[in-house]
Amino acid sequence: MREEVGQCKMCGTKILCLDGFFNGIIDSDGLLTCFLCDSVSKGEEMEGCQGNNV
Ligand SMILES: [Zn+2]
């Protein structure tokens, strides 16, 4: 099951919910960020869809 949740606030990538697993991050303002932009903003490298599950 794929459900579009919204768009990344930084790059505009569509954020999807895949089989109940959220493909991004919701910050305290309720804005969506994809994992890629989140990892960039933190200066970290992160791959895949682990952690930050809502
Ligand atoms: Zn992004």
mmCIF file of the protein (N, C-alpha, C, O) and its ligand, coordinates in Angstrom:
data_MODEL
# 
_entry.id   MODEL 
# 
loop_
_entity.id 
_entity.type 
_entity.pdbx_number_of_molecules 
1 polymer     1 
2 non-polymer 1 
# 
_entity_poly.entity_id                      1 
_entity_poly.type                           'polypeptide(L)' 
_entity_poly.nstd_linkage                   no 
_entity_poly.nstd_monomer                   no 
_entity_poly.pdbx_seq_one_letter_code       MREEVGQCKMCGTKILCLDGFFNGIIDSDGLLTCFLCDSVSKGEEMEGCQGNNV 
_entity_poly.pdbx_seq_one_letter_code_can   MREEVGQCKMCGTKILCLDGFFNGIIDSDGLLTCFLCDSVSKGEEMEGCQGNNV 
_entity_poly.pdbx_strand_id                 A 
# 
loop_
_entity_poly_seq.entity_id 
_entity_poly_seq.num 
_entity_poly_seq.mon_id 
_entity_poly_seq.hetero 
1 1  MET n 
1 2  ARG n 
1 3  GLU n 
1 4  GLU n 
1 5  VAL n 
1 6  GLY n 
1 7  GLN n 
1 8  CYS n 
1 9  LYS n 
1 10 MET n 
1 11 CYS n 
1 12 GLY n 
1 13 THR n 
1 14 LYS n 
1 15 ILE n 
1 16 LEU n 
1 17 CYS n 
1 18 LEU n 
1 19 ASP n 
1 20 GLY n 
1 21 PHE n 
1 22 PHE n 
1 23 ASN n 
1 24 GLY n 
1 25 ILE n 
1 26 ILE n 
1 27 ASP n 
1 28 SER n 
1 29 ASP n 
1 30 GLY n 
1 31 LEU n 
1 32 LEU n 
1 33 THR n 
1 34 CYS n 
1 35 PHE n 
1 36 LEU n 
1 37 CYS n 
1 38 ASP n 
1 39 SER n 
1 40 VAL n 
1 41 SER n 
1 42 LYS n 
1 43 GLY n 
1 44 GLU n 
1 45 GLU n 
1 46 MET n 
1 47 GLU n 
1 48 GLY n 
1 49 CYS n 
1 50 GLN n 
1 51 GLY n 
1 52 ASN n 
1 53 ASN n 
1 54 VAL n 
# 
loop_
_struct_asym.id 
_struct_asym.entity_id 
A 1 
B 2 
# 
loop_
_chem_comp.id 
_chem_comp.type 
_chem_comp.mon_nstd_flag 
ARG 'L-peptide linking' y 
ASN 'L-peptide linking' y 
ASP 'L-peptide linking' y 
CYS 'L-peptide linking' y 
GLN 'L-peptide linking' y 
GLU 'L-peptide linking' y 
GLY 'peptide linking'   y 
ILE 'L-peptide linking' y 
LEU 'L-peptide linking' y 
LYS 'L-peptide linking' y 
MET 'L-peptide linking' y 
PHE 'L-peptide linking' y 
SER 'L-peptide linking' y 
THR 'L-peptide linking' y 
VAL 'L-peptide linking' y 
ZN  non-polymer         . 
# 
_pdbx_entity_nonpoly.entity_id   2 
_pdbx_entity_nonpoly.name        ? 
_pdbx_entity_nonpoly.comp_id     ZN 
# 
_pdbx_nonpoly_scheme.asym_id         B 
_pdbx_nonpoly_scheme.entity_id       2 
_pdbx_nonpoly_scheme.mon_id          ZN 
_pdbx_nonpoly_scheme.ndb_seq_num     1 
_pdbx_nonpoly_scheme.pdb_seq_num     101 
_pdbx_nonpoly_scheme.auth_seq_num    101 
_pdbx_nonpoly_scheme.pdb_mon_id      ZN 
_pdbx_nonpoly_scheme.auth_mon_id     ZN 
_pdbx_nonpoly_scheme.pdb_strand_id   A 
_pdbx_nonpoly_scheme.pdb_ins_code    . 
# 
loop_
_atom_site.group_PDB 
_atom_site.id 
_atom_site.type_symbol 
_atom_site.label_atom_id 
_atom_site.label_alt_id 
_atom_site.label_comp_id 
_atom_site.label_asym_id 
_atom_site.label_entity_id 
_atom_site.label_seq_id 
_atom_site.pdbx_PDB_ins_code 
_atom_site.Cartn_x 
_atom_site.Cartn_y 
_atom_site.Cartn_z 
_atom_site.occupancy 
_atom_site.B_iso_or_equiv 
_atom_site.pdbx_formal_charge 
_atom_site.auth_seq_id 
_atom_site.auth_comp_id 
_atom_site.auth_asym_id 
_atom_site.auth_atom_id 
_atom_site.pdbx_PDB_model_num 
ATOM   1   N  N  . MET A 1 1  ? 0.852  -1.193 0.000  1.00 0.00 ? 1   MET A N  1 
ATOM   2   C  CA . MET A 1 1  ? 0.000  0.000  0.000  1.00 0.00 ? 1   MET A CA 1 
ATOM   3   C  C  . MET A 1 1  ? 0.887  1.242  0.000  1.00 0.00 ? 1   MET A C  1 
ATOM   4   O  O  . MET A 1 1  ? 1.824  1.342  0.792  1.00 0.00 ? 1   MET A O  1 
ATOM   5   N  N  . ARG A 1 2  ? 0.592  2.176  -0.880 1.00 0.00 ? 2   ARG A N  1 
ATOM   6   C  CA . ARG A 1 2  ? 1.349  3.424  -0.936 1.00 0.00 ? 2   ARG A CA 1 
ATOM   7   C  C  . ARG A 1 2  ? 0.382  4.584  -0.787 1.00 0.00 ? 2   ARG A C  1 
ATOM   8   O  O  . ARG A 1 2  ? -0.591 4.695  -1.532 1.00 0.00 ? 2   ARG A O  1 
ATOM   9   N  N  . GLU A 1 3  ? 0.646  5.414  0.145  1.00 0.00 ? 3   GLU A N  1 
ATOM   10  C  CA . GLU A 1 3  ? -0.224 6.570  0.368  1.00 0.00 ? 3   GLU A CA 1 
ATOM   11  C  C  . GLU A 1 3  ? 0.638  7.830  0.399  1.00 0.00 ? 3   GLU A C  1 
ATOM   12  O  O  . GLU A 1 3  ? 1.591  7.928  1.172  1.00 0.00 ? 3   GLU A O  1 
ATOM   13  N  N  . GLU A 1 4  ? 0.287  8.786  -0.450 1.00 0.00 ? 4   GLU A N  1 
ATOM   14  C  CA . GLU A 1 4  ? 1.055  10.023 -0.461 1.00 0.00 ? 4   GLU A CA 1 
ATOM   15  C  C  . GLU A 1 4  ? 0.653  10.888 0.723  1.00 0.00 ? 4   GLU A C  1 
ATOM   16  O  O  . GLU A 1 4  ? -0.523 11.194 0.925  1.00 0.00 ? 4   GLU A O  1 
ATOM   17  N  N  . VAL A 1 5  ? 1.655  11.273 1.498  1.00 0.00 ? 5   VAL A N  1 
ATOM   18  C  CA . VAL A 1 5  ? 1.384  12.046 2.710  1.00 0.00 ? 5   VAL A CA 1 
ATOM   19  C  C  . VAL A 1 5  ? 1.555  13.537 2.456  1.00 0.00 ? 5   VAL A C  1 
ATOM   20  O  O  . VAL A 1 5  ? 0.804  14.359 2.981  1.00 0.00 ? 5   VAL A O  1 
ATOM   21  N  N  . GLY A 1 6  ? 2.555  13.877 1.643  1.00 0.00 ? 6   GLY A N  1 
ATOM   22  C  CA . GLY A 1 6  ? 2.810  15.288 1.386  1.00 0.00 ? 6   GLY A CA 1 
ATOM   23  C  C  . GLY A 1 6  ? 4.121  15.444 0.656  1.00 0.00 ? 6   GLY A C  1 
ATOM   24  O  O  . GLY A 1 6  ? 4.618  14.506 0.034  1.00 0.00 ? 6   GLY A O  1 
ATOM   25  N  N  . GLN A 1 7  ? 4.675  16.632 0.737  1.00 0.00 ? 7   GLN A N  1 
ATOM   26  C  CA . GLN A 1 7  ? 5.927  16.928 0.050  1.00 0.00 ? 7   GLN A CA 1 
ATOM   27  C  C  . GLN A 1 7  ? 6.982  17.378 1.037  1.00 0.00 ? 7   GLN A C  1 
ATOM   28  O  O  . GLN A 1 7  ? 6.689  18.010 2.051  1.00 0.00 ? 7   GLN A O  1 
ATOM   29  N  N  . CYS A 1 8  ? 8.214  17.035 0.715  1.00 0.00 ? 8   CYS A N  1 
ATOM   30  C  CA . CYS A 1 8  ? 9.348  17.519 1.498  1.00 0.00 ? 8   CYS A CA 1 
ATOM   31  C  C  . CYS A 1 8  ? 9.400  19.047 1.427  1.00 0.00 ? 8   CYS A C  1 
ATOM   32  O  O  . CYS A 1 8  ? 9.292  19.634 0.351  1.00 0.00 ? 8   CYS A O  1 
ATOM   33  N  N  . LYS A 1 9  ? 9.565  19.668 2.576  1.00 0.00 ? 9   LYS A N  1 
ATOM   34  C  CA . LYS A 1 9  ? 9.589  21.134 2.617  1.00 0.00 ? 9   LYS A CA 1 
ATOM   35  C  C  . LYS A 1 9  ? 10.838 21.698 1.952  1.00 0.00 ? 9   LYS A C  1 
ATOM   36  O  O  . LYS A 1 9  ? 10.867 22.866 1.565  1.00 0.00 ? 9   LYS A O  1 
ATOM   37  N  N  . MET A 1 10 ? 11.864 20.872 1.821  1.00 0.00 ? 10  MET A N  1 
ATOM   38  C  CA . MET A 1 10 ? 13.142 21.363 1.306  1.00 0.00 ? 10  MET A CA 1 
ATOM   39  C  C  . MET A 1 10 ? 13.306 21.099 -0.188 1.00 0.00 ? 10  MET A C  1 
ATOM   40  O  O  . MET A 1 10 ? 13.711 21.997 -0.926 1.00 0.00 ? 10  MET A O  1 
ATOM   41  N  N  . CYS A 1 11 ? 13.003 19.896 -0.645 1.00 0.00 ? 11  CYS A N  1 
ATOM   42  C  CA . CYS A 1 11 ? 13.256 19.566 -2.040 1.00 0.00 ? 11  CYS A CA 1 
ATOM   43  C  C  . CYS A 1 11 ? 11.968 19.284 -2.812 1.00 0.00 ? 11  CYS A C  1 
ATOM   44  O  O  . CYS A 1 11 ? 11.993 19.181 -4.038 1.00 0.00 ? 11  CYS A O  1 
ATOM   45  N  N  . GLY A 1 12 ? 10.860 19.161 -2.113 1.00 0.00 ? 12  GLY A N  1 
ATOM   46  C  CA . GLY A 1 12 ? 9.596  18.951 -2.801 1.00 0.00 ? 12  GLY A CA 1 
ATOM   47  C  C  . GLY A 1 12 ? 9.318  17.508 -3.173 1.00 0.00 ? 12  GLY A C  1 
ATOM   48  O  O  . GLY A 1 12 ? 8.320  17.215 -3.831 1.00 0.00 ? 12  GLY A O  1 
ATOM   49  N  N  . THR A 1 13 ? 10.193 16.607 -2.756 1.00 0.00 ? 13  THR A N  1 
ATOM   50  C  CA . THR A 1 13 ? 9.970  15.194 -3.027 1.00 0.00 ? 13  THR A CA 1 
ATOM   51  C  C  . THR A 1 13 ? 8.701  14.713 -2.337 1.00 0.00 ? 13  THR A C  1 
ATOM   52  O  O  . THR A 1 13 ? 8.407  15.096 -1.205 1.00 0.00 ? 13  THR A O  1 
ATOM   53  N  N  . LYS A 1 14 ? 7.969  13.880 -3.028 1.00 0.00 ? 14  LYS A N  1 
ATOM   54  C  CA . LYS A 1 14 ? 6.771  13.337 -2.413 1.00 0.00 ? 14  LYS A CA 1 
ATOM   55  C  C  . LYS A 1 14 ? 7.137  12.396 -1.275 1.00 0.00 ? 14  LYS A C  1 
ATOM   56  O  O  . LYS A 1 14 ? 7.993  11.522 -1.412 1.00 0.00 ? 14  LYS A O  1 
ATOM   57  N  N  . ILE A 1 15 ? 6.473  12.598 -0.165 1.00 0.00 ? 15  ILE A N  1 
ATOM   58  C  CA . ILE A 1 15 ? 6.669  11.717 0.975  1.00 0.00 ? 15  ILE A CA 1 
ATOM   59  C  C  . ILE A 1 15 ? 5.540  10.697 0.972  1.00 0.00 ? 15  ILE A C  1 
ATOM   60  O  O  . ILE A 1 15 ? 4.362  11.050 0.922  1.00 0.00 ? 15  ILE A O  1 
ATOM   61  N  N  . LEU A 1 16 ? 5.914  9.454  1.024  1.00 0.00 ? 16  LEU A N  1 
ATOM   62  C  CA . LEU A 1 16 ? 4.937  8.382  0.943  1.00 0.00 ? 16  LEU A CA 1 
ATOM   63  C  C  . LEU A 1 16 ? 4.906  7.581  2.230  1.00 0.00 ? 16  LEU A C  1 
ATOM   64  O  O  . LEU A 1 16 ? 5.888  7.494  2.967  1.00 0.00 ? 16  LEU A O  1 
ATOM   65  N  N  . CYS A 1 17 ? 3.741  6.999  2.471  1.00 0.00 ? 17  CYS A N  1 
ATOM   66  C  CA . CYS A 1 17 ? 3.625  6.021  3.532  1.00 0.00 ? 17  CYS A CA 1 
ATOM   67  C  C  . CYS A 1 17 ? 3.575  4.659  2.859  1.00 0.00 ? 17  CYS A C  1 
ATOM   68  O  O  . CYS A 1 17 ? 2.616  4.342  2.155  1.00 0.00 ? 17  CYS A O  1 
ATOM   69  N  N  . LEU A 1 18 ? 4.601  3.860  3.075  1.00 0.00 ? 18  LEU A N  1 
ATOM   70  C  CA . LEU A 1 18 ? 4.711  2.569  2.417  1.00 0.00 ? 18  LEU A CA 1 
ATOM   71  C  C  . LEU A 1 18 ? 4.407  1.460  3.408  1.00 0.00 ? 18  LEU A C  1 
ATOM   72  O  O  . LEU A 1 18 ? 5.172  1.209  4.339  1.00 0.00 ? 18  LEU A O  1 
ATOM   73  N  N  . ASP A 1 19 ? 3.292  0.812  3.192  1.00 0.00 ? 19  ASP A N  1 
ATOM   74  C  CA . ASP A 1 19 ? 2.910  -0.284 4.084  1.00 0.00 ? 19  ASP A CA 1 
ATOM   75  C  C  . ASP A 1 19 ? 2.968  0.144  5.548  1.00 0.00 ? 19  ASP A C  1 
ATOM   76  O  O  . ASP A 1 19 ? 3.389  -0.618 6.418  1.00 0.00 ? 19  ASP A O  1 
ATOM   77  N  N  . GLY A 1 20 ? 2.544  1.362  5.794  1.00 0.00 ? 20  GLY A N  1 
ATOM   78  C  CA . GLY A 1 20 ? 2.501  1.858  7.163  1.00 0.00 ? 20  GLY A CA 1 
ATOM   79  C  C  . GLY A 1 20 ? 3.823  2.446  7.623  1.00 0.00 ? 20  GLY A C  1 
ATOM   80  O  O  . GLY A 1 20 ? 3.937  2.921  8.752  1.00 0.00 ? 20  GLY A O  1 
ATOM   81  N  N  . PHE A 1 21 ? 4.830  2.413  6.740  1.00 0.00 ? 21  PHE A N  1 
ATOM   82  C  CA . PHE A 1 21 ? 6.133  2.961  7.124  1.00 0.00 ? 21  PHE A CA 1 
ATOM   83  C  C  . PHE A 1 21 ? 6.303  4.311  6.467  1.00 0.00 ? 21  PHE A C  1 
ATOM   84  O  O  . PHE A 1 21 ? 6.245  4.423  5.242  1.00 0.00 ? 21  PHE A O  1 
ATOM   85  N  N  . PHE A 1 22 ? 6.511  5.329  7.265  1.00 0.00 ? 22  PHE A N  1 
ATOM   86  C  CA . PHE A 1 22 ? 6.574  6.693  6.781  1.00 0.00 ? 22  PHE A CA 1 
ATOM   87  C  C  . PHE A 1 22 ? 7.939  6.972  6.167  1.00 0.00 ? 22  PHE A C  1 
ATOM   88  O  O  . PHE A 1 22 ? 8.979  6.742  6.784  1.00 0.00 ? 22  PHE A O  1 
ATOM   89  N  N  . ASN A 1 23 ? 7.906  7.472  4.942  1.00 0.00 ? 23  ASN A N  1 
ATOM   90  C  CA . ASN A 1 23 ? 9.134  7.647  4.169  1.00 0.00 ? 23  ASN A CA 1 
ATOM   91  C  C  . ASN A 1 23 ? 9.767  9.023  4.387  1.00 0.00 ? 23  ASN A C  1 
ATOM   92  O  O  . ASN A 1 23 ? 10.360 9.583  3.466  1.00 0.00 ? 23  ASN A O  1 
ATOM   93  N  N  . GLY A 1 24 ? 9.648  9.555  5.567  1.00 0.00 ? 24  GLY A N  1 
ATOM   94  C  CA . GLY A 1 24 ? 10.208 10.862 5.847  1.00 0.00 ? 24  GLY A CA 1 
ATOM   95  C  C  . GLY A 1 24 ? 10.055 11.189 7.319  1.00 0.00 ? 24  GLY A C  1 
ATOM   96  O  O  . GLY A 1 24 ? 9.846  10.312 8.157  1.00 0.00 ? 24  GLY A O  1 
ATOM   97  N  N  . ILE A 1 25 ? 10.163 12.465 7.609  1.00 0.00 ? 25  ILE A N  1 
ATOM   98  C  CA . ILE A 1 25 ? 10.157 12.918 8.996  1.00 0.00 ? 25  ILE A CA 1 
ATOM   99  C  C  . ILE A 1 25 ? 9.209  14.103 9.127  1.00 0.00 ? 25  ILE A C  1 
ATOM   100 O  O  . ILE A 1 25 ? 9.166  14.973 8.257  1.00 0.00 ? 25  ILE A O  1 
ATOM   101 N  N  . ILE A 1 26 ? 8.462  14.131 10.200 1.00 0.00 ? 26  ILE A N  1 
ATOM   102 C  CA . ILE A 1 26 ? 7.635  15.299 10.497 1.00 0.00 ? 26  ILE A CA 1 
ATOM   103 C  C  . ILE A 1 26 ? 8.291  16.062 11.634 1.00 0.00 ? 26  ILE A C  1 
ATOM   104 O  O  . ILE A 1 26 ? 8.529  15.514 12.710 1.00 0.00 ? 26  ILE A O  1 
ATOM   105 N  N  . ASP A 1 27 ? 8.579  17.332 11.383 1.00 0.00 ? 27  ASP A N  1 
ATOM   106 C  CA . ASP A 1 27 ? 9.225  18.096 12.442 1.00 0.00 ? 27  ASP A CA 1 
ATOM   107 C  C  . ASP A 1 27 ? 8.193  18.711 13.373 1.00 0.00 ? 27  ASP A C  1 
ATOM   108 O  O  . ASP A 1 27 ? 6.993  18.480 13.221 1.00 0.00 ? 27  ASP A O  1 
ATOM   109 N  N  . SER A 1 28 ? 8.663  19.493 14.335 1.00 0.00 ? 28  SER A N  1 
ATOM   110 C  CA . SER A 1 28 ? 7.786  20.018 15.370 1.00 0.00 ? 28  SER A CA 1 
ATOM   111 C  C  . SER A 1 28 ? 6.763  21.002 14.816 1.00 0.00 ? 28  SER A C  1 
ATOM   112 O  O  . SER A 1 28 ? 5.758  21.298 15.463 1.00 0.00 ? 28  SER A O  1 
ATOM   113 N  N  . ASP A 1 29 ? 7.028  21.507 13.608 1.00 0.00 ? 29  ASP A N  1 
ATOM   114 C  CA . ASP A 1 29 ? 6.082  22.427 12.981 1.00 0.00 ? 29  ASP A CA 1 
ATOM   115 C  C  . ASP A 1 29 ? 5.061  21.702 12.125 1.00 0.00 ? 29  ASP A C  1 
ATOM   116 O  O  . ASP A 1 29 ? 4.180  22.320 11.528 1.00 0.00 ? 29  ASP A O  1 
ATOM   117 N  N  . GLY A 1 30 ? 5.188  20.387 12.072 1.00 0.00 ? 30  GLY A N  1 
ATOM   118 C  CA . GLY A 1 30 ? 4.271  19.617 11.262 1.00 0.00 ? 30  GLY A CA 1 
ATOM   119 C  C  . GLY A 1 30 ? 4.651  19.597 9.792  1.00 0.00 ? 30  GLY A C  1 
ATOM   120 O  O  . GLY A 1 30 ? 3.868  19.167 8.946  1.00 0.00 ? 30  GLY A O  1 
ATOM   121 N  N  . LEU A 1 31 ? 5.862  20.066 9.491  1.00 0.00 ? 31  LEU A N  1 
ATOM   122 C  CA . LEU A 1 31 ? 6.339  20.058 8.114  1.00 0.00 ? 31  LEU A CA 1 
ATOM   123 C  C  . LEU A 1 31 ? 7.080  18.765 7.828  1.00 0.00 ? 31  LEU A C  1 
ATOM   124 O  O  . LEU A 1 31 ? 7.706  18.172 8.707  1.00 0.00 ? 31  LEU A O  1 
ATOM   125 N  N  . LEU A 1 32 ? 6.991  18.345 6.571  1.00 0.00 ? 32  LEU A N  1 
ATOM   126 C  CA . LEU A 1 32 ? 7.587  17.076 6.184  1.00 0.00 ? 32  LEU A CA 1 
ATOM   127 C  C  . LEU A 1 32 ? 8.985  17.286 5.624  1.00 0.00 ? 32  LEU A C  1 
ATOM   128 O  O  . LEU A 1 32 ? 9.238  18.251 4.903  1.00 0.00 ? 32  LEU A O  1 
ATOM   129 N  N  . THR A 1 33 ? 9.871  16.393 5.954  1.00 0.00 ? 33  THR A N  1 
ATOM   130 C  CA . THR A 1 33 ? 11.214 16.397 5.384  1.00 0.00 ? 33  THR A CA 1 
ATOM   131 C  C  . THR A 1 33 ? 11.555 14.969 4.980  1.00 0.00 ? 33  THR A C  1 
ATOM   132 O  O  . THR A 1 33 ? 11.353 14.030 5.750  1.00 0.00 ? 33  THR A O  1 
ATOM   133 N  N  . CYS A 1 34 ? 12.078 14.816 3.754  1.00 0.00 ? 34  CYS A N  1 
ATOM   134 C  CA . CYS A 1 34 ? 12.489 13.485 3.347  1.00 0.00 ? 34  CYS A CA 1 
ATOM   135 C  C  . CYS A 1 34 ? 13.786 13.114 4.060  1.00 0.00 ? 34  CYS A C  1 
ATOM   136 O  O  . CYS A 1 34 ? 14.484 13.974 4.597  1.00 0.00 ? 34  CYS A O  1 
ATOM   137 N  N  . PHE A 1 35 ? 14.092 11.823 4.054  1.00 0.00 ? 35  PHE A N  1 
ATOM   138 C  CA . PHE A 1 35 ? 15.280 11.367 4.779  1.00 0.00 ? 35  PHE A CA 1 
ATOM   139 C  C  . PHE A 1 35 ? 16.551 11.975 4.214  1.00 0.00 ? 35  PHE A C  1 
ATOM   140 O  O  . PHE A 1 35 ? 17.492 12.274 4.949  1.00 0.00 ? 35  PHE A O  1 
ATOM   141 N  N  . LEU A 1 36 ? 16.566 12.152 2.916  1.00 0.00 ? 36  LEU A N  1 
ATOM   142 C  CA . LEU A 1 36 ? 17.770 12.699 2.291  1.00 0.00 ? 36  LEU A CA 1 
ATOM   143 C  C  . LEU A 1 36 ? 18.051 14.112 2.815  1.00 0.00 ? 36  LEU A C  1 
ATOM   144 O  O  . LEU A 1 36 ? 19.163 14.404 3.256  1.00 0.00 ? 36  LEU A O  1 
ATOM   145 N  N  . CYS A 1 37 ? 17.055 14.973 2.765  1.00 0.00 ? 37  CYS A N  1 
ATOM   146 C  CA . CYS A 1 37 ? 17.247 16.343 3.234  1.00 0.00 ? 37  CYS A CA 1 
ATOM   147 C  C  . CYS A 1 37 ? 17.506 16.374 4.730  1.00 0.00 ? 37  CYS A C  1 
ATOM   148 O  O  . CYS A 1 37 ? 18.276 17.203 5.215  1.00 0.00 ? 37  CYS A O  1 
ATOM   149 N  N  . ASP A 1 38 ? 16.875 15.487 5.450  1.00 0.00 ? 38  ASP A N  1 
ATOM   150 C  CA . ASP A 1 38 ? 17.088 15.462 6.886  1.00 0.00 ? 38  ASP A CA 1 
ATOM   151 C  C  . ASP A 1 38 ? 18.526 15.091 7.200  1.00 0.00 ? 38  ASP A C  1 
ATOM   152 O  O  . ASP A 1 38 ? 19.153 15.686 8.076  1.00 0.00 ? 38  ASP A O  1 
ATOM   153 N  N  . SER A 1 39 ? 19.043 14.109 6.484  1.00 0.00 ? 39  SER A N  1 
ATOM   154 C  CA . SER A 1 39 ? 20.424 13.694 6.724  1.00 0.00 ? 39  SER A CA 1 
ATOM   155 C  C  . SER A 1 39 ? 21.389 14.791 6.324  1.00 0.00 ? 39  SER A C  1 
ATOM   156 O  O  . SER A 1 39 ? 22.413 14.990 6.978  1.00 0.00 ? 39  SER A O  1 
ATOM   157 N  N  . VAL A 1 40 ? 21.069 15.508 5.247  1.00 0.00 ? 40  VAL A N  1 
ATOM   158 C  CA . VAL A 1 40 ? 21.915 16.614 4.814  1.00 0.00 ? 40  VAL A CA 1 
ATOM   159 C  C  . VAL A 1 40 ? 21.903 17.732 5.849  1.00 0.00 ? 40  VAL A C  1 
ATOM   160 O  O  . VAL A 1 40 ? 22.946 18.296 6.180  1.00 0.00 ? 40  VAL A O  1 
ATOM   161 N  N  . SER A 1 41 ? 20.725 18.045 6.353  1.00 0.00 ? 41  SER A N  1 
ATOM   162 C  CA . SER A 1 41 ? 20.615 19.148 7.300  1.00 0.00 ? 41  SER A CA 1 
ATOM   163 C  C  . SER A 1 41 ? 21.325 18.828 8.611  1.00 0.00 ? 41  SER A C  1 
ATOM   164 O  O  . SER A 1 41 ? 21.777 19.725 9.324  1.00 0.00 ? 41  SER A O  1 
ATOM   165 N  N  . LYS A 1 42 ? 21.415 17.552 8.912  1.00 0.00 ? 42  LYS A N  1 
ATOM   166 C  CA . LYS A 1 42 ? 22.101 17.151 10.135 1.00 0.00 ? 42  LYS A CA 1 
ATOM   167 C  C  . LYS A 1 42 ? 23.584 16.916 9.911  1.00 0.00 ? 42  LYS A C  1 
ATOM   168 O  O  . LYS A 1 42 ? 24.351 16.737 10.857 1.00 0.00 ? 42  LYS A O  1 
ATOM   169 N  N  . GLY A 1 43 ? 23.979 16.919 8.632  1.00 0.00 ? 43  GLY A N  1 
ATOM   170 C  CA . GLY A 1 43 ? 25.361 16.636 8.316  1.00 0.00 ? 43  GLY A CA 1 
ATOM   171 C  C  . GLY A 1 43 ? 25.713 15.179 8.521  1.00 0.00 ? 43  GLY A C  1 
ATOM   172 O  O  . GLY A 1 43 ? 26.867 14.827 8.764  1.00 0.00 ? 43  GLY A O  1 
ATOM   173 N  N  . GLU A 1 44 ? 24.700 14.342 8.418  1.00 0.00 ? 44  GLU A N  1 
ATOM   174 C  CA . GLU A 1 44 ? 24.915 12.920 8.601  1.00 0.00 ? 44  GLU A CA 1 
ATOM   175 C  C  . GLU A 1 44 ? 24.589 12.193 7.314  1.00 0.00 ? 44  GLU A C  1 
ATOM   176 O  O  . GLU A 1 44 ? 23.875 12.704 6.451  1.00 0.00 ? 44  GLU A O  1 
ATOM   177 N  N  . GLU A 1 45 ? 25.124 11.001 7.204  1.00 0.00 ? 45  GLU A N  1 
ATOM   178 C  CA . GLU A 1 45 ? 24.744 10.163 6.082  1.00 0.00 ? 45  GLU A CA 1 
ATOM   179 C  C  . GLU A 1 45 ? 23.876 9.030  6.600  1.00 0.00 ? 45  GLU A C  1 
ATOM   180 O  O  . GLU A 1 45 ? 24.226 8.308  7.533  1.00 0.00 ? 45  GLU A O  1 
ATOM   181 N  N  . MET A 1 46 ? 22.749 8.914  5.960  1.00 0.00 ? 46  MET A N  1 
ATOM   182 C  CA . MET A 1 46 ? 21.831 7.870  6.400  1.00 0.00 ? 46  MET A CA 1 
ATOM   183 C  C  . MET A 1 46 ? 21.160 7.284  5.172  1.00 0.00 ? 46  MET A C  1 
ATOM   184 O  O  . MET A 1 46 ? 20.739 8.009  4.271  1.00 0.00 ? 46  MET A O  1 
ATOM   185 N  N  . GLU A 1 47 ? 21.068 5.993  5.150  1.00 0.00 ? 47  GLU A N  1 
ATOM   186 C  CA . GLU A 1 47 ? 20.450 5.342  4.009  1.00 0.00 ? 47  GLU A CA 1 
ATOM   187 C  C  . GLU A 1 47 ? 19.234 4.562  4.465  1.00 0.00 ? 47  GLU A C  1 
ATOM   188 O  O  . GLU A 1 47 ? 19.129 4.134  5.615  1.00 0.00 ? 47  GLU A O  1 
ATOM   189 N  N  . GLY A 1 48 ? 18.329 4.393  3.536  1.00 0.00 ? 48  GLY A N  1 
ATOM   190 C  CA . GLY A 1 48 ? 17.176 3.550  3.802  1.00 0.00 ? 48  GLY A CA 1 
ATOM   191 C  C  . GLY A 1 48 ? 16.129 4.243  4.643  1.00 0.00 ? 48  GLY A C  1 
ATOM   192 O  O  . GLY A 1 48 ? 16.156 5.459  4.829  1.00 0.00 ? 48  GLY A O  1 
ATOM   193 N  N  . CYS A 1 49 ? 15.236 3.471  5.131  1.00 0.00 ? 49  CYS A N  1 
ATOM   194 C  CA . CYS A 1 49 ? 14.088 3.986  5.851  1.00 0.00 ? 49  CYS A CA 1 
ATOM   195 C  C  . CYS A 1 49 ? 14.049 3.402  7.250  1.00 0.00 ? 49  CYS A C  1 
ATOM   196 O  O  . CYS A 1 49 ? 13.118 2.684  7.615  1.00 0.00 ? 49  CYS A O  1 
ATOM   197 N  N  . GLN A 1 50 ? 15.064 3.716  8.018  1.00 0.00 ? 50  GLN A N  1 
ATOM   198 C  CA . GLN A 1 50 ? 15.097 3.166  9.370  1.00 0.00 ? 50  GLN A CA 1 
ATOM   199 C  C  . GLN A 1 50 ? 14.943 4.287  10.381 1.00 0.00 ? 50  GLN A C  1 
ATOM   200 O  O  . GLN A 1 50 ? 15.427 5.401  10.180 1.00 0.00 ? 50  GLN A O  1 
ATOM   201 N  N  . GLY A 1 51 ? 14.270 3.976  11.455 1.00 0.00 ? 51  GLY A N  1 
ATOM   202 C  CA . GLY A 1 51 ? 14.067 4.945  12.504 1.00 0.00 ? 51  GLY A CA 1 
ATOM   203 C  C  . GLY A 1 51 ? 13.068 6.019  12.111 1.00 0.00 ? 51  GLY A C  1 
ATOM   204 O  O  . GLY A 1 51 ? 12.554 6.002  10.993 1.00 0.00 ? 51  GLY A O  1 
ATOM   205 N  N  . ASN A 1 52 ? 12.795 6.919  12.979 1.00 0.00 ? 52  ASN A N  1 
ATOM   206 C  CA . ASN A 1 52 ? 11.899 8.042  12.738 1.00 0.00 ? 52  ASN A CA 1 
ATOM   207 C  C  . ASN A 1 52 ? 10.529 7.597  12.270 1.00 0.00 ? 52  ASN A C  1 
ATOM   208 O  O  . ASN A 1 52 ? 9.834  8.321  11.557 1.00 0.00 ? 52  ASN A O  1 
ATOM   209 N  N  . ASN A 1 53 ? 10.157 6.423  12.673 1.00 0.00 ? 53  ASN A N  1 
ATOM   210 C  CA . ASN A 1 53 ? 8.836  5.932  12.300 1.00 0.00 ? 53  ASN A CA 1 
ATOM   211 C  C  . ASN A 1 53 ? 7.797  6.628  13.157 1.00 0.00 ? 53  ASN A C  1 
ATOM   212 O  O  . ASN A 1 53 ? 7.947  6.700  14.377 1.00 0.00 ? 53  ASN A O  1 
ATOM   213 N  N  . VAL A 1 54 ? 6.756  7.134  12.543 1.00 0.00 ? 54  VAL A N  1 
ATOM   214 C  CA . VAL A 1 54 ? 5.769  7.901  13.286 1.00 0.00 ? 54  VAL A CA 1 
ATOM   215 C  C  . VAL A 1 54 ? 4.799  6.992  13.955 1.00 0.00 ? 54  VAL A C  1 
ATOM   216 O  O  . VAL A 1 54 ? 3.884  7.457  14.634 1.00 0.00 ? 54  VAL A O  1 
HETATM 217 ZN ZN . ZN  B 2 .  ? 13.799 16.447 0.599  1.00 0.00 2 101 ZN  A ZN 1 
# 
